[in-house]
């Protein structure tokens, strides 16, 4: 099993639109072979001293996949290509962290 933490840095004031696009594609992603979890999250202030400051223009997608081949198929899925095009004007940058349980 692998986890993916996808961090999407957005242009100011575009987060709600991007969250709606993510919500619209979630059911299709969850139907993909090997997808175990796919959800969007946003920063909140916790008061924890080690937390980085909340980022109002960031969306984090938390994913769990059966294996790397399933993740690779997801990356090239037609619906993901369409999704990326639909939000491209709102995205400043994207980074992925791919990890496996130790």
Long-range contacts (C-beta under 8 A, 24 or more apart in sequence): 1-36, 1-64, 1-65, 1-66, 1-67, 1-100, 1-101, 2-64, 2-65, 2-67, 2-68, 2-71, 2-98, 2-99, 2-100, 3-62, 3-63, 3-64, 3-65, 3-98, 3-99, 3-100, 4-61, 4-62, 4-63, 4-64, 4-65, 4-71, 4-96, 4-97, 4-98, 4-99, 5-60, 5-61, 5-62, 5-63, 5-96, 5-97, 5-99, 6-60, 6-61, 6-63, 6-94, 6-95, 6-96, 6-97, 7-58, 7-59, 7-60, 7-94, 7-95, 7-96, 7-97, 8-58, 8-59, 8-60, 8-61, 8-91, 8-93, 8-94, 9-55, 9-57, 9-58, 9-91, 9-92, 9-93, 9-94, 10-57, 10-58, 10-59, 10-90, 10-91, 10-92, 11-57, 11-89, 11-90, 11-91, 11-92, 12-57, 13-57, 14-57, 14-90, 15-42, 15-56, 15-57, 15-58, 15-59, 17-87, 17-90, 18-59, 18-87, 18-90, 18-91, 19-59, 21-83, 21-86, 21-87, 22-59, 22-61, 22-83, 25-79, 25-80, 25-83, 28-79, 29-74, 29-79, 29-80, 32-70, 32-73, 32-74, 32-77, 33-66, 33-70, 33-73, 34-65, 34-66, 34-67, 34-69, 34-70, 34-71, 34-73, 34-74, 35-63, 35-64, 35-65, 35-66, 35-70, 35-74, 36-64, 36-65, 36-66, 37-62, 37-63, 37-64, 38-62, 38-63, 38-64, 57-92, 71-98
